[in-house]
Amino acid sequence: MEVLKKLCVIENSCVGLGFFDGVHKGHSALIKKLVEFSLKTNTKSVVITFKKNPAEYFFKGVTYITSNEEKESLISSLGVDYMFELDFNADLKNMSAEDYLNKIIYSNFKPKYILTGFNHTFGKGKCGTPEFLRANQEKYGYKYVEIPPVKYNDEIISSTLIRHCIENGDLKKANNLLGHDYLITGTVQKGNQIGRTIGFPTANIKYPETKPEIPYGVYSARVKVSDKLYRGMLNYGIKPTINGGNNAPVVEVHILDFDKDIYGEKIDISILEKIRNEKKFNSLNELKQQIKEDLKRC
């Protein structure tokens, strides 16, 4: 897949619209259908999205389930030909749905098909609805396909629901909704090395500021180091047993069957399932015994 940061002409295409944060099962359904139509019509599959969530224009504290790099990788794995990752600026913010359809989509792509989710909107006042796209098919010569909601246990899968699950510690459900594991990435930094003294050395990273934050606690995990995967046990919190809990929150992950110096290296951590809440113990020995039990569950 070719990732482009600016518009260019790729005529004879099928176009999918959306922000696709998380590239969850609903997004995957749309993208798979997009690729299916492009293969059937011998055209190029094109995804049009943005570098940053347009919501950042209106709200503070917007978080991202997937980084741009993760989103690119997930969309590429579904067989898309081109991904346009555009800047959402004042011009786009104030552009009417008609102008967006004409000047952005039609002028550059002459699409055979346009696909969106059932609740996708674009243009000033969010006037670019599925109904709007359906009404303009004949005028611009495309066929519009609305992708219906994808459900999990009678709930509509959405990025909002997934963020809620992550922030409430239900990583197992979040991962089921995503169709892949929730991922955090960071550079390994030196900690106080208490884990090493009790037989459980950890790799420590700062929790990414732009990601939905998991509750303090212990989680089962998978850790990618230098393109190799390991099982792991992750703790996130302020370590209340150490220094009375007067510590900045940090991600500590004990990597199973691993004993290498990786300070300064980037690691990817897939968070799988919450094991327990963070807890203060009366001694390091009591903490050590609990870690042994946590490790069995992981």
C-alpha positions as a Markdown table, in Angstrom:
| # | Residue | x | y | z |
|---|---|---|---|---|
| 1 | Met | 0.0 | 0.0 | 0.0 |
| 2 | Glu | 1.2 | 3.5 | -0.9 |
| 3 | Val | 0.6 | 6.1 | 1.8 |
| 4 | Leu | 0.2 | 9.7 | 0.5 |
| 5 | Lys | 0.1 | 12.9 | 2.5 |
| 6 | Lys | -1.3 | 15.1 | -0.2 |
| 7 | Leu | -4.0 | 14.7 | -2.8 |
| 8 | Cys | -3.1 | 13.5 | -6.3 |
| 9 | Val | -5.1 | 12.2 | -9.2 |
| 10 | Ile | -5.9 | 8.4 | -9.2 |
| 11 | Glu | -8.8 | 8.0 | -11.5 |
| 12 | Asn | -10.7 | 4.8 | -12.0 |
| 13 | Ser | -10.9 | 3.9 | -8.4 |
| 14 | Cys | -13.1 | 2.8 | -5.5 |
| 15 | Val | -13.0 | 5.1 | -2.5 |
| 16 | Gly | -13.6 | 4.4 | 1.2 |
| 17 | Leu | -14.1 | 7.4 | 3.6 |
| 18 | Gly | -13.6 | 7.4 | 7.3 |
| 19 | Phe | -11.1 | 8.2 | 10.1 |
| 20 | Phe | -10.8 | 4.5 | 11.0 |
| 21 | Asp | -9.3 | 4.9 | 14.5 |
| 22 | Gly | -8.6 | 1.4 | 15.8 |
| 23 | Val | -9.3 | -0.2 | 12.4 |
| 24 | His | -11.9 | -2.3 | 14.4 |
| 25 | Lys | -14.2 | -5.0 | 13.0 |
| 26 | Gly | -16.6 | -2.4 | 11.6 |
| 27 | His | -13.9 | -0.6 | 9.8 |
| 28 | Ser | -12.5 | -3.9 | 8.5 |
| 29 | Ala | -15.9 | -4.8 | 7.1 |
| 30 | Leu | -15.9 | -1.6 | 5.1 |
| 31 | Ile | -12.3 | -1.9 | 3.9 |
| 32 | Lys | -12.7 | -5.6 | 2.9 |
| 33 | Lys | -15.8 | -4.6 | 0.8 |
| 34 | Leu | -13.8 | -1.7 | -0.8 |
| 35 | Val | -11.1 | -4.1 | -1.9 |
| 36 | Glu | -13.6 | -6.6 | -3.1 |
| 37 | Phe | -15.3 | -4.0 | -5.3 |
| 38 | Ser | -11.9 | -2.7 | -6.7 |
| 39 | Leu | -10.9 | -6.2 | -7.7 |
| 40 | Lys | -14.3 | -6.9 | -9.2 |
| 41 | Thr | -14.2 | -3.7 | -11.3 |
| 42 | Asn | -10.4 | -3.8 | -12.0 |
| 43 | Thr | -9.9 | -0.4 | -10.3 |
| 44 | Lys | -7.6 | 0.9 | -7.5 |
| 45 | Ser | -8.8 | 0.8 | -3.9 |
| 46 | Val | -8.4 | 4.2 | -2.1 |
| 47 | Val | -8.9 | 5.0 | 1.6 |
| 48 | Ile | -9.2 | 8.7 | 2.4 |
| 49 | Thr | -8.6 | 9.6 | 6.0 |
| 50 | Phe | -6.8 | 12.2 | 8.2 |
| 51 | Lys | -3.6 | 12.5 | 10.1 |
| 52 | Lys | -5.5 | 13.8 | 13.1 |
| 53 | Asn | -9.0 | 13.3 | 14.2 |
| 54 | Pro | -11.2 | 16.2 | 13.1 |
| 55 | Ala | -12.6 | 16.2 | 16.6 |
| 56 | Glu | -9.3 | 17.9 | 17.7 |
| 57 | Tyr | -10.5 | 21.0 | 16.0 |
| 58 | Phe | -13.4 | 21.2 | 18.5 |
| 59 | Phe | -12.4 | 19.3 | 21.6 |
| 60 | Lys | -9.3 | 18.9 | 23.9 |
| 61 | Gly | -7.9 | 15.6 | 25.1 |
| 62 | Val | -8.7 | 13.5 | 22.1 |
| 63 | Thr | -7.1 | 10.1 | 22.3 |
| 64 | Tyr | -6.2 | 7.5 | 19.6 |
| 65 | Ile | -6.7 | 3.8 | 19.8 |
| 66 | Thr | -4.1 | 3.4 | 17.0 |
| 67 | Ser | -1.2 | 5.6 | 16.1 |
| 68 | Asn | -1.0 | 6.6 | 12.4 |
| 69 | Glu | 1.8 | 4.0 | 11.9 |
| 70 | Glu | -0.4 | 1.3 | 13.4 |
| 71 | Lys | -3.4 | 2.4 | 11.4 |
| 72 | Glu | -1.4 | 2.3 | 8.2 |
| 73 | Ser | -0.1 | -1.2 | 8.9 |
| 74 | Leu | -3.6 | -2.5 | 9.7 |
| 75 | Ile | -5.2 | -1.0 | 6.6 |
| 76 | Ser | -2.3 | -2.2 | 4.4 |
| 77 | Ser | -2.8 | -5.7 | 5.7 |
| 78 | Leu | -6.4 | -5.7 | 4.3 |
| 79 | Gly | -5.1 | -5.2 | 0.7 |
| 80 | Val | -5.7 | -1.5 | 0.0 |
| 81 | Asp | -3.8 | 0.1 | -2.8 |
| 82 | Tyr | -3.6 | 3.7 | -1.7 |
| 83 | Met | -4.2 | 5.5 | 1.6 |
| 84 | Phe | -4.5 | 9.3 | 1.7 |
| 85 | Glu | -3.7 | 10.7 | 5.1 |
| 86 | Leu | -4.7 | 14.3 | 4.8 |
| 87 | Asp | -4.5 | 17.4 | 7.1 |
| 88 | Phe | -7.8 | 18.5 | 8.5 |
| 89 | Asn | -7.5 | 22.2 | 8.2 |
| 90 | Ala | -9.7 | 25.3 | 8.2 |
| 91 | Asp | -10.4 | 25.0 | 4.5 |
| 92 | Leu | -11.8 | 21.4 | 5.0 |
| 93 | Lys | -13.6 | 22.4 | 8.2 |
| 94 | Asn | -15.5 | 25.1 | 6.3 |
| 95 | Met | -16.0 | 23.2 | 3.0 |
| 96 | Ser | -19.5 | 22.2 | 2.1 |
| 97 | Ala | -20.4 | 18.5 | 1.6 |
| 98 | Glu | -21.1 | 19.3 | -2.1 |
| 99 | Asp | -17.7 | 20.9 | -2.6 |
| 100 | Tyr | -15.9 | 18.1 | -0.8 |
| 101 | Leu | -17.6 | 15.5 | -3.0 |
| 102 | Asn | -16.9 | 17.5 | -6.1 |
| 103 | Lys | -13.5 | 19.0 | -5.5 |
| 104 | Ile | -11.9 | 16.4 | -3.3 |
| 105 | Ile | -13.4 | 13.1 | -4.3 |
| 106 | Tyr | -14.8 | 13.4 | -7.8 |
| 107 | Ser | -12.1 | 15.6 | -9.3 |
| 108 | Asn | -9.2 | 13.5 | -8.1 |
| 109 | Phe | -10.6 | 9.9 | -8.2 |
| 110 | Lys | -13.6 | 9.7 | -10.5 |
| 111 | Pro | -14.8 | 6.8 | -8.3 |
| 112 | Lys | -16.8 | 3.8 | -9.5 |
| 113 | Tyr | -17.9 | 3.2 | -5.9 |
| 114 | Ile | -17.9 | 5.3 | -2.7 |
| 115 | Leu | -18.2 | 3.4 | 0.6 |
| 116 | Thr | -18.8 | 4.8 | 4.1 |
| 117 | Gly | -20.0 | 3.5 | 7.4 |
| 118 | Phe | -23.7 | 3.9 | 8.3 |
| 119 | Asn | -22.9 | 6.9 | 10.5 |
| 120 | His | -20.1 | 8.6 | 8.6 |
| 121 | Thr | -20.5 | 12.4 | 7.8 |
| 122 | Phe | -18.3 | 15.0 | 6.2 |
| 123 | Gly | -18.5 | 18.6 | 5.1 |
| 124 | Lys | -19.6 | 21.7 | 7.0 |
| 125 | Gly | -22.5 | 21.0 | 9.3 |
| 126 | Lys | -22.0 | 17.3 | 8.8 |
| 127 | Cys | -24.2 | 17.5 | 5.7 |
| 128 | Gly | -22.3 | 14.8 | 3.9 |
| 129 | Thr | -24.4 | 11.9 | 5.1 |
| 130 | Pro | -25.2 | 8.5 | 3.5 |
| 131 | Glu | -28.4 | 10.0 | 2.2 |
| 132 | Phe | -26.4 | 12.8 | 0.6 |
| 133 | Leu | -24.1 | 10.4 | -1.1 |
| 134 | Arg | -26.9 | 8.2 | -2.2 |
| 135 | Ala | -28.7 | 11.2 | -3.8 |
| 136 | Asn | -25.7 | 12.3 | -5.8 |
| 137 | Gln | -24.9 | 8.9 | -7.4 |
| 138 | Glu | -26.3 | 9.7 | -10.8 |
| 139 | Lys | -24.8 | 13.3 | -10.9 |
| 140 | Tyr | -21.2 | 12.1 | -10.3 |
| 141 | Gly | -21.4 | 8.6 | -11.8 |
| 142 | Tyr | -20.6 | 6.4 | -8.9 |
| 143 | Lys | -22.4 | 3.7 | -6.9 |
| 144 | Tyr | -22.7 | 4.4 | -3.2 |
| 145 | Val | -22.5 | 1.5 | -0.7 |
| 146 | Glu | -23.4 | 2.1 | 3.0 |
| 147 | Ile | -21.8 | -0.4 | 5.3 |
| 148 | Pro | -24.3 | -1.4 | 8.1 |
| 149 | Pro | -23.2 | -1.5 | 11.7 |
| 150 | Val | -21.2 | -4.5 | 12.9 |
| 151 | Lys | -22.3 | -5.8 | 16.3 |
| 152 | Tyr | -20.7 | -7.8 | 19.1 |
| 153 | Asn | -23.2 | -9.3 | 21.6 |
| 154 | Asp | -25.9 | -6.9 | 20.3 |
| 155 | Glu | -23.7 | -3.8 | 20.8 |
| 156 | Ile | -22.7 | -1.7 | 17.7 |
| 157 | Ile | -18.9 | -1.8 | 17.5 |
| 158 | Ser | -17.5 | 1.7 | 17.5 |
| 159 | Ser | -14.2 | 3.5 | 18.4 |
| 160 | Thr | -16.1 | 5.2 | 21.3 |
| 161 | Leu | -17.2 | 1.9 | 22.8 |
| 162 | Ile | -13.7 | 0.5 | 22.5 |
| 163 | Arg | -12.1 | 3.5 | 24.2 |
| 164 | His | -14.7 | 3.0 | 27.0 |
| 165 | Cys | -13.7 | -0.7 | 27.4 |
| 166 | Ile | -9.9 | 0.2 | 27.5 |
| 167 | Glu | -10.4 | 3.0 | 30.0 |
| 168 | Asn | -12.5 | 0.6 | 32.2 |
| 169 | Gly | -9.9 | -2.2 | 32.0 |
| 170 | Asp | -11.9 | -4.6 | 29.9 |
| 171 | Leu | -9.1 | -5.3 | 27.4 |
| 172 | Lys | -10.5 | -8.7 | 26.5 |
| 173 | Lys | -13.7 | -7.1 | 25.2 |
| 174 | Ala | -11.8 | -4.3 | 23.6 |
| 175 | Asn | -9.6 | -6.7 | 21.7 |
| 176 | Asn | -12.6 | -8.7 | 20.6 |
| 177 | Leu | -14.2 | -5.5 | 19.2 |
| 178 | Leu | -11.0 | -4.5 | 17.5 |
| 179 | Gly | -10.2 | -7.9 | 16.0 |
| 180 | His | -6.6 | -7.4 | 17.0 |
| 181 | Asp | -4.8 | -6.5 | 20.3 |
| 182 | Tyr | -4.6 | -3.1 | 21.8 |
| 183 | Leu | -1.0 | -1.9 | 21.5 |
| 184 | Ile | 1.2 | 0.6 | 23.3 |
| 185 | Thr | 4.7 | 1.4 | 22.2 |
| 186 | Gly | 7.6 | 3.1 | 24.0 |
| 187 | Thr | 11.3 | 3.3 | 24.6 |
| 188 | Val | 12.7 | 1.3 | 27.5 |
| 189 | Gln | 13.9 | 3.6 | 30.3 |
| 190 | Lys | 15.8 | 2.9 | 33.5 |
| 191 | Gly | 13.6 | 2.4 | 36.6 |
| 192 | Asn | 14.4 | 1.8 | 40.3 |
| 193 | Gln | 15.2 | -1.8 | 39.5 |
| 194 | Ile | 13.2 | -3.1 | 42.5 |
| 195 | Gly | 11.8 | -5.9 | 40.3 |
| 196 | Arg | 15.2 | -7.2 | 39.6 |
| 197 | Thr | 16.0 | -7.5 | 43.3 |
| 198 | Ile | 12.9 | -9.7 | 43.9 |
| 199 | Gly | 13.5 | -11.9 | 40.8 |
| 200 | Phe | 11.1 | -10.2 | 38.4 |
| 201 | Pro | 13.1 | -7.7 | 36.2 |
| 202 | Thr | 11.0 | -5.3 | 34.1 |
| 203 | Ala | 11.3 | -3.2 | 31.0 |
| 204 | Asn | 9.8 | 0.2 | 31.8 |
| 205 | Ile | 8.2 | 2.6 | 29.4 |
| 206 | Lys | 6.1 | 5.8 | 29.7 |
| 207 | Tyr | 2.4 | 5.3 | 29.0 |
| 208 | Pro | 1.7 | 7.0 | 25.6 |
| 209 | Glu | -0.1 | 10.4 | 26.3 |
| 210 | Thr | -2.3 | 10.1 | 23.1 |
| 211 | Lys | -3.6 | 6.6 | 23.9 |
| 212 | Pro | -6.7 | 5.7 | 26.0 |
| 213 | Glu | -5.4 | 5.0 | 29.4 |
| 214 | Ile | -5.9 | 1.7 | 31.1 |
| 215 | Pro | -6.7 | 1.6 | 34.9 |
| 216 | Tyr | -3.8 | 0.9 | 37.3 |
| 217 | Gly | -3.3 | -2.8 | 37.6 |
| 218 | Val | -1.8 | -6.0 | 36.4 |
| 219 | Tyr | -2.4 | -7.3 | 32.8 |
| 220 | Ser | -1.3 | -10.3 | 30.7 |
| 221 | Ala | 0.6 | -9.1 | 27.6 |
| 222 | Arg | 2.6 | -9.9 | 24.6 |
| 223 | Val | 5.9 | -8.0 | 24.0 |
| 224 | Lys | 7.6 | -7.4 | 20.7 |
| 225 | Val | 11.4 | -6.9 | 21.0 |
| 226 | Ser | 13.5 | -6.7 | 17.8 |
| 227 | Asp | 10.7 | -8.3 | 15.7 |
| 228 | Lys | 10.4 | -11.3 | 18.1 |
| 229 | Leu | 7.3 | -11.9 | 20.3 |
| 230 | Tyr | 7.4 | -12.9 | 24.0 |
| 231 | Arg | 4.8 | -13.5 | 26.7 |
| 232 | Gly | 4.7 | -10.9 | 29.4 |
| 233 | Met | 3.1 | -9.6 | 32.6 |
| 234 | Leu | 2.4 | -5.8 | 32.7 |
| 235 | Asn | 1.9 | -3.6 | 35.7 |
| 236 | Tyr | 0.7 | 0.0 | 35.2 |
| 237 | Gly | 0.5 | 2.3 | 38.2 |
| 238 | Ile | 2.3 | 4.2 | 40.9 |
| 239 | Lys | 3.8 | 1.2 | 42.8 |
| 240 | Pro | 2.1 | 1.9 | 46.1 |
| 241 | Thr | 4.3 | -0.7 | 47.9 |
| 242 | Ile | 7.4 | 1.3 | 47.0 |
| 243 | Asn | 8.0 | 4.8 | 48.5 |
| 244 | Gly | 4.5 | 4.9 | 49.8 |
| 245 | Gly | 3.2 | 5.1 | 46.3 |
| 246 | Asn | 4.8 | 8.5 | 45.8 |
| 247 | Asn | 5.9 | 7.6 | 42.2 |
| 248 | Ala | 5.0 | 8.8 | 38.8 |
| 249 | Pro | 2.8 | 6.2 | 36.9 |
| 250 | Val | 4.9 | 3.9 | 34.7 |
| 251 | Val | 4.4 | 0.8 | 32.6 |
| 252 | Glu | 6.5 | -2.1 | 33.8 |
| 253 | Val | 6.5 | -5.3 | 31.9 |
| 254 | His | 8.2 | -8.5 | 32.9 |
| 255 | Ile | 9.1 | -10.4 | 29.8 |
| 256 | Leu | 9.1 | -14.2 | 30.1 |
| 257 | Asp | 12.1 | -16.2 | 29.0 |
| 258 | Phe | 14.1 | -13.1 | 28.3 |
| 259 | Asp | 17.3 | -11.7 | 29.8 |
| 260 | Lys | 18.8 | -9.0 | 27.6 |
| 261 | Asp | 19.7 | -5.3 | 28.1 |
| 262 | Ile | 17.2 | -3.3 | 26.1 |
| 263 | Tyr | 17.5 | 0.1 | 27.6 |
| 264 | Gly | 16.9 | 2.7 | 24.9 |
| 265 | Glu | 15.2 | 0.3 | 22.6 |
| 266 | Lys | 11.6 | 0.6 | 21.3 |
| 267 | Ile | 9.2 | -2.2 | 22.3 |
| 268 | Asp | 5.6 | -2.9 | 21.4 |
| 269 | Ile | 3.3 | -4.2 | 24.1 |
| 270 | Ser | 0.0 | -5.9 | 23.3 |
| 271 | Ile | -2.3 | -5.7 | 26.3 |
| 272 | Leu | -4.4 | -8.8 | 26.5 |
| 273 | Glu | -6.5 | -9.0 | 29.7 |
| 274 | Lys | -6.6 | -7.4 | 33.1 |
| 275 | Ile | -5.5 | -9.8 | 36.0 |
| 276 | Arg | -6.2 | -7.6 | 39.0 |
| 277 | Asn | -6.2 | -4.0 | 40.3 |
| 278 | Glu | -3.1 | -2.3 | 41.7 |
| 279 | Lys | -2.7 | -3.0 | 45.4 |
| 280 | Lys | -0.4 | -1.9 | 48.2 |
| 281 | Phe | 1.4 | -4.8 | 50.0 |
| 282 | Asn | 2.8 | -4.8 | 53.5 |
| 283 | Ser | 6.3 | -5.9 | 52.3 |
| 284 | Leu | 8.4 | -6.7 | 49.3 |
| 285 | Asn | 8.2 | -10.4 | 50.1 |
| 286 | Glu | 4.3 | -10.2 | 50.1 |
| 287 | Leu | 4.5 | -8.4 | 46.8 |
| 288 | Lys | 6.8 | -11.1 | 45.4 |
| 289 | Gln | 4.4 | -13.9 | 46.4 |
| 290 | Gln | 1.5 | -12.0 | 44.7 |
| 291 | Ile | 3.6 | -11.6 | 41.5 |
| 292 | Lys | 4.2 | -15.3 | 41.4 |
| 293 | Glu | 0.4 | -15.8 | 41.5 |
| 294 | Asp | -0.2 | -13.1 | 38.8 |
| 295 | Leu | 2.4 | -14.8 | 36.6 |
| 296 | Lys | 0.6 | -18.1 | 36.7 |
| 297 | Arg | -2.6 | -16.4 | 35.5 |
| 298 | Cys | -0.7 | -14.6 | 32.7 |
